[in-house]
Amino acid sequence: MVELFLATALVGIVIGAFSGMLGIGGGTIMVPLFRLAFGMSPVSSTATSLFTIIPTSVSGAISHVRGGTCSVKIGLALGVGGACTSPIGVWLAQLSPGWAVMAAAALVIAYSGTTMLRKALALPNGAGKQRDGRASEAGPSSDGTVPGSPGQVPSPAKTAPASGEALPSPPETEVPPTTKRLLASAAAVGAAAGVASGYVGLGGGFIMVPLLLSVLDMPMKMASGTSLIAVMILATPATIMQCMLGNVEVLAGIAMACGSIPGAAIGARLTRVVPERALRFAFAAFLLVAAILLVVKELGLIG
């Protein structure tokens, strides 16, 4: 039992690192793991995944907030919208046969993997270092805000200070100001992610991160942190509901969280140094393999 606990915690570190870097709760890894390696039922796999997602996303979100690599207002809007609808997903999962829940999870994971793969193929070599001739690293400005973050108005070009210190590099792309219309749209996206999250036991980042990247044209660093803020909020009601229904394998969830909490903090910091293109390729491949294994498992082709 002790060896299993430690092994699960070590796996949790890896899951947490991916969570912190990509802005997902980690459910895309945990659901297949709990189902295939732990032999949990479909409902327990999704419920235990949600249970572990909360501390994992909280850890990653805190690191992103401290590093200035997120939009707190957009994250809160996404999270509140999702928190209102995630119990609906749990209710639908209770009414569905186990194979349907796993089939939906496999489809979502495969979609997330193919989306990640397409974006990786679209990125040039060295992505994350430069984009359109501009550096992608963005440090906090003198007033404590991150250049390019929502609410930050792009300022005219400045000359270097007399001390010779380099000015913060410009961001990969500008992020729109957080208008009421934008926040309402974010809440609607969160509501859709909440239903999917409660049903398949994933955090919702698989929907939110691609939309933040494509619709708002956020840099990956900003999208990851913003998504994690939303994930930690929207997963909470669904997790409470799953615990009340007795579907959560608490010991396995705690063991996973013991590794995923520090792993998410590490992953959030690694977003500044890990090549984005290589990371997306590796993660996309893993997701596609996991989706295939879930389908094969439910078809009874493997034990």
DAPE-V315544 format. One record per helix or strand of 2 or more residues. SS is the DSSP state (~ for helix, > for strand). FROM is the first residue (numbers start at 1). TO is the last residue. Records with the same first field share a line. If there is no record, write none. Layout:
SS=FROM-TO / FROM-TO
//
This chain:
~=2-22 / 27-36 / 42-67 / 72-95 / 98-122 / 180-200 / 205-214 / 220-244 / 250-270 / 276-298
>=130-131 / 134-135
//
